[in-house]
Amino acid sequence: MVNNKLNTYAANMGTTSSKKTTSKLPQLLQNTQPNLSYAGNMKLPTNIPTNPVVGNLKTPSLLNGAVIGTGGGSVGKVTNNNMSYASNLLKNQLSSATKAPAASVPTQTTSTQEQKPAEKIDSYEEFLEKQKDTYKETLDKTNQLIEEQKQAAIQNAETARQRSVADARSSYEQNKATYGANAEALASMGLSGSGYSDYVNSQAYAQQRADTQNANAVAEVARMTAESEASQGKLSAEMSYADSVAQTDATLAQYKQQQADKKDSYYVNLLDLANKGAYSAEQLQQLATGYGLNATQIKSLTDAATTYTTNKQNEKYNQLLNSSDTSGFDALKSARDNGEITAKQYTDLVTSYQSYYYDLYSQSVDADFTMVNTSDIDSAYSKGYITKAQYDKLKDKYNSGVVSAITAASIFYANGNQLDEKTAQAALDELKNTSWLTDENKSKLQSLFDSTYNDDGGCFAKGTMITVADGSQVAVENLKVGDAVLVFNHSTGAVDISPISFIFYDGQKEYDVLKLNFDGAASVEVLYAHGFFDTGLRKYVLIDPENVKEFIGHKFYRVVCENGAYRKEAVTLTDFELYRKETECYSVLTAGHINNIVNGMLAVTDDIKGLYNVFELDSDYKYDEAQMAADIEKYGLFTYDDWRDYATEEQFDAFNGACLKVAIGKGLVTVEEIVGYINRFLQS
């Protein structure tokens, strides 16, 4: 019977106890969509079943029973009538196993009757374990029955013995009665004492004793027989029980081994799929758990899937890393959304792309900010091609370029030649219209344009007399670079001779003129602004139409050559005049000293701030040696090697290049402004 039940149980699980059948595609897999990101249309092999399959298992037999008793007195057999638990359990399992699982979607019902929870269905292993409990229950009941029937047999034997003894006693009493009657008859006949009565009595007693002994012997034999057959029955039941348990254990062990082999097969197949990227780690976790794989196997599968995904993501990352097309940003988002790269890789790639585009734009700004299309960069920023910080940095670089060009007054030059006013105005408008330019720089550009094309200041007019080496005066328009002129040497506190290193000329046109009058002894026509040495302040001051009134009454240094001798005196700025006239614009720089003597007045051009007033002067207008040494100690001096890429050594010396480090340290001039001077005066 159990074999039949096992066959039915196994059949409902997909096979019989003697033959395997092909498993269907597991329900778990039918509800799981494979990850085809990398492996293509791969399918799970159909040889991976969902439920464990019972196959080729030897089903243990039940106890065959034991028979006790003699003379056809069968005590009975141990049968499987006591296995109603296992039978009902198996029926439950088979009934539940053939039903399809209910959908998990909740449904609305109008019934108020409370539904009973579904009974738990035992596994095949649990079923076999409970079978052993059933065998033990059957054994115990069999032993109890054997013991009861043994006691009944012994009781029957004892009853029979007692009946036989009673019968013997009754016979004996009857014999005695007969003996008494005979004795009375003999006595009446006068035959008493003949000895016959004693003989008859002894014979009756002997018969009673023999019957009693036989009854006892029969009862003892029956008891011993009952004890022996009960022992044999119990032994047979124990052996049958042990054999059934052993068979069940063997069946369970064989089943477990088959299940282990099947799980190993599941593992091998799933591992192959994991290595091919057919399923994600999450999907494999679900599948492997459903197949009952152990934690180590599940971790191995998920690790394999993770490794595959990681390798593919790294491969995609490297591919995208080498892309420089702006469409790559869209590709990055797509790859991230599809899981082809991680969130961190996406962030790293975006950063790399942004750095790439920033470098391109930065190089463009550094090369020539005037050629940069700021609208393109605005668009790149709005699309995320560069960061806010990079965008702001490009703007700063752009404005720095503008500042350098303004300082060097080179922004309205091309190939060393000044742009005509119309072209310069167009360039100015274009720069001012961009949102990149700061308001301050827009104002500076406008001022530079005005000073370049309208005011044309910083110089003096044609006809201004420059004192040359022999003390005579020559009109500025008649001088050339290299001519020796009179200068003031602040290292010695005396006049000196120095060659002209640069002459700036701006052509003939109408200029705003500021005429400065000094005590009626000298006058200078300044175009926009010029520097003169203030003896009270002991430094050069720039005088222009805006501040000229501040210097009225100040004394300025004048050098006059009379009869081959130089007379130095301080003259007062008494008044000024403002007017426009057509003239030519000139400016002169001397090597090493910068200054020159203009209509007898010690002067410097306003185009080179930071190249004079570097060191403090004493009362003789020469450098204060102690303070000069302290400044040099504090700020240091440049060497020619520092400026080798910008100027020749002769030019470096002509601009007092070594002392420019002190000027920079004191904030009188910047490196960018010095480079602007070089571009304007030395490389134009």
KOLKE-187005 format. One record per residue (C-alpha): z, x, y. Coordinates in nm, 3 decimals. Each point is the difference from the previous one (the first is absolute). Layout:
BEGIN
        w        u        v
        Z        X        Y
...
***
This chain:
BEGIN
        w        u        v
    0.000    0.000    0.000
    0.092    0.276    0.242
   -0.325    0.179   -0.066
   -0.186   -0.317    0.090
    0.205   -0.039    0.317
   -0.062    0.361    0.094
   -0.370   -0.042   -0.060
   -0.003   -0.307    0.223
    0.209    0.181    0.264
   -0.232    0.301   -0.008
   -0.310   -0.216    0.003
    0.111   -0.168    0.317
    0.048    0.344    0.156
   -0.357    0.103   -0.070
   -0.010    0.122   -0.361
    0.134   -0.056   -0.354
    0.244    0.215   -0.189
   -0.281    0.157   -0.199
   -0.295    0.032    0.238
   -0.051    0.089    0.371
   -0.224   -0.198    0.233
   -0.165    0.099    0.327
    0.226   -0.062    0.302
   -0.114   -0.201    0.296
   -0.013    0.138    0.353
    0.368   -0.006    0.110
    0.108   -0.275    0.240
    0.164    0.265    0.219
   -0.331    0.177    0.040
   -0.187   -0.323    0.068
    0.228   -0.057    0.300
   -0.041    0.353    0.133
   -0.298    0.106    0.211
   -0.096    0.365   -0.062
   -0.018    0.250    0.283
   -0.368    0.099    0.010
    0.020    0.214    0.314
   -0.105    0.315   -0.179
   -0.080   -0.074   -0.366
   -0.269   -0.261    0.044
   -0.027   -0.300   -0.232
    0.227    0.133   -0.274
    0.150   -0.248   -0.248
    0.313    0.021   -0.205
   -0.083    0.047   -0.373
    0.048   -0.318   -0.198
    0.199    0.188   -0.268
    0.313   -0.019    0.213
    0.185   -0.317   -0.105
    0.259   -0.182    0.205
    0.258   -0.086   -0.268
    0.124    0.215   -0.290
   -0.193   -0.081   -0.319
    0.174   -0.034   -0.336
   -0.220    0.145   -0.267
    0.032    0.132   -0.354
    0.374   -0.063   -0.003
    0.178   -0.059   -0.333
    0.219   -0.304    0.036
    0.341    0.028   -0.171
    0.081   -0.253   -0.276
    0.308   -0.218    0.011
    0.284    0.023   -0.247
   -0.112   -0.107   -0.345
    0.344   -0.141   -0.075
    0.249    0.049   -0.285
    0.095   -0.223   -0.291
    0.350   -0.021   -0.146
    0.166   -0.204   -0.277
   -0.050   -0.041   -0.375
   -0.116   -0.263   -0.232
   -0.265   -0.121    0.243
    0.255   -0.033    0.280
   -0.223    0.127    0.285
    0.203    0.078    0.312
   -0.321   -0.002    0.208
   -0.249    0.229    0.188
    0.008    0.154    0.344
   -0.307   -0.144    0.170
   -0.132   -0.011    0.356
    0.135   -0.348    0.053
    0.259    0.162    0.227
   -0.267    0.150    0.226
   -0.050   -0.306    0.218
    0.084    0.217    0.305
   -0.279    0.248   -0.070
   -0.238   -0.277   -0.093
    0.067   -0.199    0.316
   -0.013    0.317    0.205
   -0.335    0.095   -0.144
   -0.132   -0.349    0.062
    0.110    0.030    0.362
   -0.170    0.337    0.037
   -0.324   -0.110   -0.160
   -0.008   -0.319    0.201
    0.058    0.184    0.329
   -0.234    0.287   -0.084
   -0.300   -0.228   -0.034
    0.045   -0.159    0.341
   -0.176    0.138    0.309
    0.236    0.104    0.282
    0.039   -0.252    0.279
   -0.146    0.077    0.342
    0.248    0.148    0.247
   -0.120   -0.218    0.288
    0.269   -0.259    0.079
   -0.104   -0.363   -0.043
    0.145   -0.314    0.153
    0.154   -0.252   -0.242
    0.141   -0.350    0.048
    0.226    0.024   -0.305
    0.371    0.018    0.073
    0.081    0.119   -0.352
    0.128    0.356   -0.001
   -0.219    0.227   -0.208
    0.169    0.208   -0.268
   -0.048    0.374    0.017
   -0.242    0.138   -0.257
    0.162    0.149   -0.309
   -0.012    0.375   -0.031
   -0.246    0.113   -0.266
    0.125    0.283   -0.216
   -0.213    0.306   -0.050
   -0.106    0.101   -0.350
    0.262    0.274    0.000
    0.271   -0.250    0.098
   -0.124   -0.233   -0.272
    0.035    0.270   -0.266
    0.345    0.097    0.122
    0.110   -0.361   -0.021
   -0.149   -0.020   -0.352
    0.250    0.264   -0.107
    0.279   -0.212    0.141
   -0.139   -0.293   -0.199
   -0.001    0.213   -0.320
    0.365    0.082    0.060
    0.091   -0.363    0.051
   -0.183   -0.090   -0.322
    0.177    0.281   -0.188
    0.339   -0.113    0.122
   -0.069   -0.361   -0.101
   -0.132    0.112   -0.341
    0.309    0.211   -0.064
    0.218   -0.292    0.105
   -0.187   -0.233   -0.239
    0.026    0.252   -0.285
    0.371    0.036    0.065
    0.048   -0.377    0.010
   -0.188   -0.052   -0.325
    0.189    0.286   -0.163
    0.328   -0.162    0.096
   -0.131   -0.335   -0.126
   -0.094    0.158   -0.336
    0.340    0.162   -0.031
    0.164   -0.330    0.090
   -0.211   -0.181   -0.260
    0.098    0.258   -0.262
    0.364   -0.038    0.090
   -0.025   -0.379   -0.022
   -0.167    0.030   -0.341
    0.269    0.240   -0.110
    0.275   -0.228    0.111
   -0.169   -0.290   -0.177
   -0.031    0.201   -0.323
    0.364    0.106    0.021
    0.099   -0.361    0.058
   -0.215   -0.106   -0.296
    0.166    0.266   -0.218
    0.340   -0.116    0.110
   -0.090   -0.361   -0.070
   -0.126    0.094   -0.348
    0.314    0.188   -0.062
    0.210   -0.297    0.109
   -0.204   -0.227   -0.220
    0.055    0.245   -0.289
    0.369    0.002    0.075
    0.005   -0.377    0.000
   -0.181   -0.001   -0.329
    0.239    0.260   -0.122
    0.298   -0.216    0.105
   -0.135   -0.307   -0.172
   -0.066    0.201   -0.316
    0.346    0.147    0.015
    0.159   -0.344    0.020
   -0.211   -0.119   -0.290
    0.096    0.301   -0.207
    0.363   -0.043    0.097
   -0.006   -0.360   -0.114
   -0.145    0.130   -0.318
    0.274    0.252   -0.030
   -0.241    0.295    0.045
    0.146    0.152    0.313
    0.022    0.372    0.019
   -0.300    0.043   -0.214
   -0.154    0.235    0.265
   -0.317   -0.197    0.041
    0.097   -0.132    0.338
    0.067    0.347    0.128
   -0.341    0.107   -0.126
   -0.173   -0.289    0.169
    0.187    0.066    0.321
   -0.089    0.367    0.005
   -0.361   -0.083   -0.064
   -0.004   -0.242    0.294
    0.162    0.253    0.227
   -0.244    0.267   -0.110
   -0.287   -0.230    0.074
    0.138   -0.073    0.347
    0.037    0.368    0.077
   -0.348    0.077   -0.124
   -0.149   -0.275    0.214
    0.193    0.118    0.305
   -0.109    0.357   -0.050
   -0.361   -0.106   -0.040
    0.015   -0.209    0.316
    0.143    0.295    0.193
   -0.264    0.231   -0.140
   -0.280   -0.238    0.090
    0.137   -0.039    0.354
    0.032    0.378    0.040
   -0.356    0.054   -0.118
   -0.121   -0.266    0.244
    0.196    0.163    0.286
   -0.134    0.347   -0.079
   -0.350   -0.137   -0.033
    0.031   -0.175    0.338
    0.135    0.317    0.160
   -0.279    0.211   -0.150
   -0.280   -0.234    0.089
    0.141   -0.047    0.352
    0.011    0.375    0.048
   -0.353    0.033   -0.129
   -0.113   -0.285    0.228
    0.163    0.157    0.304
   -0.146    0.339   -0.087
   -0.343   -0.153   -0.043
    0.039   -0.183    0.333
    0.114    0.321    0.175
   -0.296    0.190   -0.145
   -0.240   -0.275    0.100
    0.155   -0.004    0.349
   -0.023    0.379    0.032
   -0.360   -0.004   -0.121
   -0.095   -0.272    0.248
    0.171    0.182    0.289
   -0.168    0.325   -0.103
   -0.338   -0.171   -0.014
    0.062   -0.160    0.340
    0.107    0.335    0.147
   -0.311    0.161   -0.146
   -0.214   -0.278    0.141
    0.169    0.038    0.339
   -0.045    0.379   -0.004
   -0.365   -0.037   -0.102
   -0.052   -0.259    0.273
    0.166    0.220    0.260
   -0.213    0.296   -0.105
   -0.315   -0.209    0.022
    0.107   -0.121    0.343
    0.070    0.359    0.106
   -0.345    0.103   -0.126
   -0.159   -0.288    0.187
    0.190    0.088    0.318
   -0.120    0.358   -0.034
   -0.353   -0.137   -0.032
    0.053   -0.218    0.308
    0.134    0.303    0.185
   -0.299    0.220   -0.092
   -0.247   -0.268    0.111
    0.185   -0.073    0.324
    0.034    0.371    0.076
   -0.376    0.038   -0.033
   -0.048   -0.287    0.243
    0.260    0.147    0.236
   -0.182    0.334    0.003
   -0.324   -0.182    0.083
    0.156   -0.194    0.285
   -0.071   -0.341   -0.154
    0.342   -0.133    0.093
    0.253    0.070    0.270
    0.349    0.127   -0.074
    0.140   -0.348    0.069
   -0.244   -0.165   -0.242
    0.077    0.258   -0.270
    0.371   -0.053    0.052
   -0.050   -0.372   -0.064
   -0.224    0.051   -0.303
    0.215    0.267   -0.162
    0.316   -0.204    0.049
   -0.170   -0.299   -0.162
   -0.096    0.215   -0.301
    0.358    0.121   -0.036
   -0.072    0.368    0.069
    0.301    0.217    0.071
    0.104    0.132    0.341
   -0.142    0.348   -0.065
   -0.341   -0.140   -0.096
   -0.004   -0.235    0.298
    0.083    0.286    0.236
   -0.274    0.214   -0.157
   -0.255   -0.280    0.054
    0.102   -0.068    0.360
    0.007    0.374    0.075
   -0.353    0.035   -0.142
   -0.123   -0.290    0.214
    0.175    0.142    0.305
   -0.149    0.346   -0.064
   -0.349   -0.149   -0.031
    0.045   -0.197    0.320
    0.145    0.303    0.181
   -0.288    0.223   -0.109
   -0.255   -0.258    0.112
    0.180   -0.045    0.330
    0.006    0.377    0.058
   -0.370    0.019   -0.086
   -0.077   -0.277    0.248
    0.230    0.160    0.258
   -0.187    0.332   -0.020
   -0.333   -0.180    0.022
    0.105   -0.187    0.313
    0.162    0.310    0.146
   -0.338    0.171    0.018
   -0.165   -0.293    0.177
   -0.045    0.029    0.377
   -0.200   -0.316    0.069
    0.183   -0.252    0.219
   -0.082   -0.262   -0.263
    0.251    0.192   -0.210
    0.279   -0.192    0.175
   -0.128   -0.323   -0.155
   -0.032    0.176   -0.333
    0.363    0.110    0.028
    0.120   -0.354    0.051
   -0.210   -0.127   -0.290
    0.128    0.276   -0.230
    0.359   -0.073    0.098
   -0.037   -0.376   -0.051
   -0.164    0.053   -0.341
    0.274    0.238   -0.113
   -0.243    0.293   -0.021
    0.234    0.205    0.219
    0.371   -0.029    0.071
    0.149   -0.115    0.329
    0.112    0.357    0.070
   -0.347    0.138   -0.077
   -0.146   -0.260    0.235
    0.238    0.110    0.275
   -0.079    0.369   -0.063
   -0.375   -0.068    0.006
    0.023   -0.199    0.322
    0.197    0.287    0.155
   -0.262    0.249   -0.121
   -0.287   -0.210    0.135
    0.177   -0.042    0.334
    0.059    0.375    0.025
   -0.368    0.061   -0.077
   -0.120   -0.231    0.278
    0.262    0.124    0.242
   -0.118    0.358   -0.053
   -0.361   -0.105    0.065
    0.089   -0.178    0.322
    0.237    0.276    0.106
   -0.270    0.264   -0.039
   -0.232   -0.215    0.206
    0.256   -0.034    0.280
    0.077    0.371   -0.006
   -0.369    0.093    0.009
   -0.088   -0.214    0.303
    0.209   -0.299    0.096
   -0.277   -0.123    0.231
   -0.228   -0.053   -0.301
    0.256   -0.207   -0.196
   -0.077   -0.367   -0.055
    0.348   -0.142    0.039
   -0.118   -0.346   -0.108
   -0.077    0.137   -0.345
    0.352    0.137   -0.028
    0.143   -0.330    0.128
   -0.188   -0.178   -0.277
    0.118    0.251   -0.262
    0.360   -0.057    0.106
   -0.035   -0.378   -0.015
   -0.131    0.030   -0.358
    0.284    0.227   -0.107
   -0.213    0.314   -0.036
    0.257    0.189    0.209
    0.367   -0.068    0.066
    0.158   -0.104    0.328
    0.152    0.346    0.035
   -0.339    0.166   -0.064
   -0.169   -0.237    0.243
    0.255    0.081    0.272
   -0.030    0.371   -0.072
   -0.377   -0.016    0.045
    0.054   -0.172    0.333
    0.242    0.275    0.102
   -0.251    0.267   -0.097
   -0.267   -0.184    0.191
    0.215   -0.014    0.313
    0.099    0.364   -0.045
   -0.368    0.089    0.001
   -0.043   -0.199    0.317
    0.297    0.177    0.161
   -0.138    0.342   -0.092
   -0.339   -0.093    0.138
    0.158   -0.131    0.321
    0.212    0.313    0.039
   -0.295    0.227   -0.059
   -0.217   -0.222    0.221
   -0.262    0.030   -0.273
   -0.033   -0.365   -0.093
   -0.295   -0.049    0.238
   -0.181    0.309   -0.130
   -0.257    0.040   -0.274
   -0.120    0.338   -0.128
    0.172    0.171    0.292
   -0.176   -0.216    0.259
    0.162   -0.272    0.207
   -0.128   -0.351   -0.061
   -0.170   -0.178    0.286
    0.213   -0.267    0.161
   -0.180   -0.294   -0.162
    0.035    0.141   -0.351
    0.361    0.093    0.068
    0.074   -0.352    0.124
   -0.148   -0.150   -0.318
    0.213    0.235   -0.212
    0.308   -0.093    0.204
   -0.063   -0.373   -0.043
   -0.046    0.036   -0.374
    0.327    0.193   -0.034
    0.194   -0.243    0.218
   -0.130   -0.302   -0.193
    0.142    0.118   -0.330
    0.341   -0.138   -0.098
    0.096    0.344   -0.123
    0.041    0.161    0.339
    0.347   -0.023    0.156
    0.033   -0.138    0.352
    0.125    0.338    0.116
   -0.307    0.177   -0.135
   -0.230   -0.264    0.148
    0.157    0.074    0.340
   -0.035    0.373   -0.053
   -0.364   -0.035   -0.097
   -0.071   -0.204    0.308
    0.175    0.258    0.219
   -0.196    0.279   -0.165
   -0.324   -0.186    0.055
    0.088   -0.063    0.362
    0.098    0.360    0.061
   -0.313    0.123   -0.177
   -0.259   -0.230    0.148
    0.164   -0.137    0.312
    0.267    0.233    0.133
   -0.124    0.324   -0.151
    0.329    0.167    0.105
    0.186    0.307   -0.105
   -0.227    0.238    0.190
   -0.112    0.092    0.350
   -0.315   -0.051    0.199
   -0.302    0.219    0.048
    0.054    0.256    0.275
    0.362    0.069   -0.096
    0.063    0.375    0.044
    0.143    0.206   -0.286
    0.158    0.339    0.077
   -0.164    0.268   -0.214
    0.118    0.347   -0.102
   -0.084    0.180    0.323
    0.190   -0.256    0.209
   -0.308   -0.174    0.130
   -0.070   -0.365   -0.061
   -0.297   -0.142   -0.190
   -0.105   -0.367   -0.019
    0.088   -0.141   -0.341
   -0.360   -0.103   -0.068
   -0.104    0.366    0.023
    0.241    0.128   -0.267
   -0.063    0.046   -0.369
    0.212    0.059   -0.311
    0.118    0.363   -0.014
    0.020    0.052    0.375
    0.329    0.166    0.103
    0.209   -0.209    0.234
    0.343    0.022    0.158
    0.289   -0.153   -0.196
    0.380    0.002    0.008
    0.166    0.183   -0.286
    0.332   -0.170   -0.079
    0.098    0.282   -0.232
    0.010    0.246    0.296
    0.049   -0.235    0.291
   -0.307    0.139    0.179
   -0.367   -0.078    0.048
   -0.237    0.132   -0.261
   -0.362   -0.003   -0.110
   -0.135   -0.206   -0.296
   -0.346   -0.107   -0.120
   -0.110   -0.361    0.005
    0.014   -0.141   -0.355
   -0.141   -0.346    0.072
   -0.171   -0.194    0.280
   -0.013   -0.378   -0.029
   -0.288   -0.173    0.182
   -0.057   -0.376    0.020
   -0.314   -0.025    0.206
   -0.081   -0.152    0.339
    0.098   -0.358    0.079
    0.239   -0.200    0.213
    0.370    0.081   -0.053
    0.335   -0.113    0.135
    0.131    0.295    0.203
    0.363    0.088    0.074
    0.011    0.254    0.285
    0.330    0.191    0.024
    0.095    0.168    0.330
    0.249    0.291    0.003
    0.149    0.083    0.344
   -0.350    0.001    0.145
   -0.045    0.336   -0.173
   -0.186   -0.125   -0.303
   -0.146   -0.313   -0.149
   -0.140   -0.085   -0.345
   -0.227   -0.285   -0.104
    0.140   -0.121   -0.333
   -0.201   -0.229   -0.225
    0.259   -0.238   -0.150
    0.282    0.255   -0.063
    0.082    0.369   -0.003
    0.298    0.226   -0.056
    0.161    0.214    0.270
    0.302    0.235   -0.017
    0.308   -0.158    0.163
    0.221    0.289    0.121
    0.306   -0.220    0.030
   -0.028   -0.135   -0.356
   -0.131    0.337   -0.128
   -0.269   -0.167   -0.208
   -0.346   -0.150    0.020
   -0.018   -0.369    0.094
   -0.295   -0.234   -0.039
   -0.091   -0.182    0.319
   -0.216   -0.313   -0.008
   -0.054   -0.301    0.228
    0.287   -0.185   -0.167
    0.273    0.261    0.058
   -0.124    0.203    0.293
    0.255   -0.152    0.239
    0.283    0.132   -0.221
   -0.104    0.358    0.077
   -0.045   -0.028    0.374
    0.235    0.264    0.147
    0.007    0.211   -0.315
   -0.093    0.366    0.035
   -0.277    0.149   -0.210
   -0.102    0.358   -0.079
   -0.289    0.154    0.199
   -0.166    0.344   -0.029
   -0.202    0.149    0.285
   -0.190    0.329   -0.013
   -0.008    0.187    0.331
   -0.141    0.348    0.040
    0.020    0.061   -0.375
    0.359   -0.112   -0.023
    0.138   -0.323   -0.142
    0.238   -0.213    0.200
    0.204   -0.255   -0.194
    0.152   -0.294    0.179
    0.129   -0.354   -0.050
   -0.181   -0.273    0.190
    0.098   -0.364    0.036
   -0.206   -0.297   -0.114
   -0.013   -0.194    0.322
   -0.245   -0.282   -0.059
   -0.294   -0.123   -0.209
   -0.321   -0.199    0.025
   -0.175   -0.234   -0.248
   -0.374   -0.069    0.009
   -0.314   -0.008   -0.215
   -0.293    0.230    0.027
   -0.286    0.133   -0.204
    0.069    0.350   -0.126
    0.023    0.210   -0.315
    0.313    0.042   -0.219
    0.132    0.340   -0.118
    0.305    0.138   -0.177
    0.083    0.364   -0.083
    0.226    0.151   -0.272
    0.093    0.368   -0.011
    0.081    0.203   -0.308
    0.368    0.048   -0.074
    0.122   -0.143    0.333
   -0.179   -0.338    0.025
    0.053   -0.009    0.381
   -0.226    0.115    0.286
    0.002    0.006    0.382
   -0.177   -0.308    0.149
   -0.056    0.013    0.378
    0.296    0.241   -0.001
    0.229   -0.237   -0.197
    0.137    0.093   -0.345
   -0.132   -0.279   -0.226
   -0.064   -0.112   -0.361
   -0.221   -0.274   -0.143
    0.172   -0.318   -0.121
   -0.209    0.001   -0.321
    0.225    0.251   -0.175
    0.356   -0.131    0.017
    0.233    0.190   -0.227
   -0.175    0.332    0.062
    0.207    0.065    0.312
    0.365   -0.056    0.096
    0.090    0.121   -0.349
    0.280    0.235    0.114
    0.247   -0.024    0.287
   -0.063    0.225    0.303
    0.238    0.202    0.218
   -0.002    0.026    0.379
   -0.295    0.239   -0.011
   -0.195   -0.258   -0.201
   -0.010    0.219   -0.305
    0.126   -0.095   -0.342
    0.378   -0.003   -0.038
    0.017    0.263   -0.273
    0.334   -0.109   -0.146
   -0.100   -0.364   -0.017
   -0.343    0.091   -0.129
    0.154    0.206   -0.280
    0.232   -0.290   -0.088
   -0.294   -0.241   -0.015
   -0.197    0.234   -0.224
    0.305    0.049   -0.220
    0.038   -0.377   -0.029
   -0.361   -0.107   -0.048
   -0.181    0.316   -0.113
   -0.356    0.115    0.078
   -0.337   -0.071   -0.160
   -0.216    0.272   -0.149
   -0.375   -0.001    0.002
   -0.002   -0.082   -0.372
    0.151   -0.336    0.089
   -0.310   -0.088    0.204
   -0.267    0.199   -0.177
   -0.187   -0.318   -0.102
   -0.018   -0.124    0.360
   -0.076    0.291    0.233
   -0.092    0.365    0.022
    0.275    0.253    0.062
   -0.128    0.053    0.354
    0.021   -0.373    0.066
    0.347   -0.009   -0.157
    0.120    0.264    0.245
   -0.177   -0.164    0.297
    0.200   -0.319   -0.057
    0.328    0.189   -0.054
   -0.012   -0.130   -0.355
    0.321    0.173   -0.110
    0.209   -0.191    0.258
   -0.145   -0.337   -0.096
    0.264   -0.024   -0.274
    0.269   -0.007    0.270
   -0.197   -0.262    0.195
   -0.024   -0.216   -0.312
    0.368    0.050   -0.072
    0.093   -0.116    0.352
   -0.223   -0.306   -0.031
   -0.240    0.113    0.276
   -0.303   -0.036   -0.226
   -0.088   -0.099   -0.358
   -0.208    0.177   -0.260
   -0.255   -0.282    0.023
   -0.027    0.047    0.376
   -0.054    0.374   -0.041
   -0.274   -0.065   -0.256
   -0.151   -0.240    0.254
    0.000    0.277    0.264
   -0.174    0.232   -0.243
   -0.264   -0.262   -0.079
   -0.056   -0.062    0.369
    0.011    0.347    0.149
   -0.084    0.240   -0.281
   -0.238   -0.188   -0.230
   -0.201   -0.217    0.241
***
